[in-house]
């Protein structure tokens, strides 16, 4: 009876050193399996990007949490974007084509996925004449959101803190934000 050959396990660092011809650097980011149809990456991949341990020089992190959450603590270099207009203003006039754009919210369950889906649809509509080409083909959702990232990488957050969305002292601000979002939706 012969034993199965040992499975080769690739280290995460080795994965990032692999390059493929004709693809952007970002296409080698390891995507996590999911059932929501969105390219998802782990907080550890984002941490490696921030530490400069990957071969990717340019990336953008969009934090879709409310202002008080962001101000209470956010991933280094992340941009706070709570509206579609803010996202467009941030992207327009800059060369973000083929650059990894990583989107998250507190848990990456509602606001982050919604913003990512909206941006993908916007990009698809802007490039309808050039289908299947996209301006921003490298959109990723960070699994677990800021909550999971902060739990394992607090040193990569500024300030080094985590303010939950539903924290009691921000209840009034959250109520006002929800009312405002209902009016503009």
C-alpha positions in Angstrom: 0.0 0.0 0.0 1.5 3.3 -1.1 1.2 6.5 0.9 -0.1 9.7 -0.7 2.7 12.1 -1.6 3.0 15.0 0.9 1.1 18.1 -0.2 3.3 21.0 -1.0 2.4 23.9 1.2 3.3 27.3 -0.2 4.3 30.0 2.3 2.4 33.3 2.0 5.7 35.1 1.3 6.5 32.7 -1.5 3.1 33.3 -3.0 3.8 37.0 -3.4 7.2 36.5 -5.1 5.5 34.7 -8.0 5.0 36.9 -11.0 2.9 36.2 -14.0 3.4 37.7 -17.5 0.8 40.2 -18.7 -1.0 40.7 -15.4 -0.9 43.5 -12.9 1.0 43.0 -9.7 -2.2 43.0 -7.7 -3.7 40.0 -9.4 -1.3 37.8 -7.4 -3.0 38.8 -4.1 -4.3 35.7 -2.5 -8.1 35.8 -2.6 -10.1 34.0 0.1 -13.0 31.8 -0.8 -16.4 33.2 -0.1 -20.0 32.9 -1.2 -20.7 36.6 -1.9 -19.0 36.9 -5.3 -16.5 39.6 -4.1 -12.7 39.3 -4.2 -11.8 39.1 -0.5 -8.4 39.3 1.1 -7.2 38.7 4.6 -6.2 41.3 7.2 -2.7 39.6 7.2 -2.3 40.4 3.4 -3.2 44.0 4.2 -0.6 44.0 7.0 2.1 42.7 4.6 1.2 45.5 2.1 1.6 48.1 4.8 4.9 46.7 6.0 6.3 46.8 2.5 6.8 43.0 2.5 5.1 42.6 -0.9 6.2 43.5 -4.4 3.3 46.0 -4.7 4.4 49.6 -4.4 1.0 51.4 -4.6 -2.4 50.5 -3.1 -5.3 52.3 -1.7 -7.3 51.5 1.5 -10.9 52.9 1.7 -12.4 52.8 5.2 -16.2 53.1 4.9 -16.9 53.4 8.6 -18.5 56.5 10.0 -16.3 59.5 10.8 -16.3 58.9 14.6 -15.2 55.3 14.1 -12.4 56.3 11.7 -11.2 59.2 14.0 -11.2 56.8 16.9 -8.7 54.5 15.1 -8.0 53.4 11.6 -5.5 51.5 9.4 -2.4 53.5 8.6 -2.8 55.3 5.2 -6.5 54.4 5.0 -8.8 57.1 3.5 -12.2 57.6 5.2 -15.0 57.5 2.6 -18.5 57.4 3.8 -20.2 58.4 0.5 -20.1 57.7 -3.2 -19.1 61.3 -3.9 -16.1 61.0 -1.6 -14.9 57.9 -3.3 -15.2 59.5 -6.8 -13.4 62.6 -5.6 -10.6 60.5 -4.1 -10.2 58.5 -7.3 -10.6 61.2 -9.9 -7.4 62.9 -11.0 -5.2 60.2 -9.6 -3.6 57.2 -11.3 -5.4 54.3 -9.5 -5.7 52.2 -12.6 -4.7 48.5 -12.0 -3.8 49.4 -8.4 -5.3 47.3 -5.6 -8.1 49.1 -3.9 -9.0 47.6 -0.6 -12.3 48.4 1.0 -13.6 47.7 4.5 -15.9 48.8 7.2 -16.2 47.6 10.8 -16.8 44.0 10.0 -16.9 44.1 6.2 -20.4 42.9 6.2 -22.6 45.9 5.1 -21.0 49.2 4.3 -17.8 47.9 2.8 -19.4 45.3 0.5 -22.1 47.8 -0.5 -19.4 50.4 -1.5 -17.4 47.8 -3.3 -20.4 46.6 -5.3 -21.3 50.2 -6.1 -17.8 51.1 -7.3 -17.6 47.9 -9.4 -20.9 48.8 -11.1 -19.9 52.4 -11.6 -16.6 51.3 -13.2 -18.4 48.8 -15.4 -20.9 51.5 -16.6 -18.0 53.9 -17.3 -16.3 51.3 -19.4 -19.3 49.7 -21.1 -17.9 50.5 -24.6 -14.7 48.7 -23.7 -16.1 45.6 -22.0 -14.6 43.7 -20.2 -11.9 46.3 -19.5 -12.2 48.2 -16.2 -10.4 51.2 -14.8 -10.3 49.7 -11.3 -10.1 45.9 -11.9 -8.3 45.3 -8.6 -11.1 45.8 -6.0 -10.8 43.8 -2.8 -12.9 43.5 0.4 -10.8 43.0 3.6 -12.3 40.1 5.4 -13.5 40.8 9.0 -13.1 44.5 8.6 -11.4 46.9 10.9 -12.4 44.8 13.9 -10.4 41.8 12.7 -7.5 43.9 11.5 -7.2 45.8 14.7 -7.3 42.6 16.8 -4.2 41.2 15.1 -2.4 44.4 14.0 -3.0 47.2 16.4 0.5 48.6 15.7 -0.6 49.4 12.1 -3.5 51.6 13.3 -3.5 55.2 14.3 -4.5 56.0 16.9 -4.1 52.6 18.3 -7.7 52.2 19.2 -11.0 50.7 18.0 -14.3 52.6 18.3 -17.3 50.3 17.6 -20.1 51.7 15.5 -22.7 51.2 18.2 -20.7 52.5 21.1 -23.1 54.2 23.6 -21.3 57.6 23.7 -21.8 57.8 19.9 -25.5 56.7 19.9 -26.8 60.2 19.1 -24.3 60.6 16.2 -25.3 57.2 14.8 -29.0 58.1 14.9 -28.3 61.3 13.0 -26.2 59.5 10.4 -28.9 56.9 9.9 -31.6 59.6 9.4 -29.3 61.5 6.9 -28.7 58.3 4.9 -32.4 57.6 4.7 -33.0 61.1 3.3 -30.4 60.8 0.6 -31.1 57.2 -0.5 
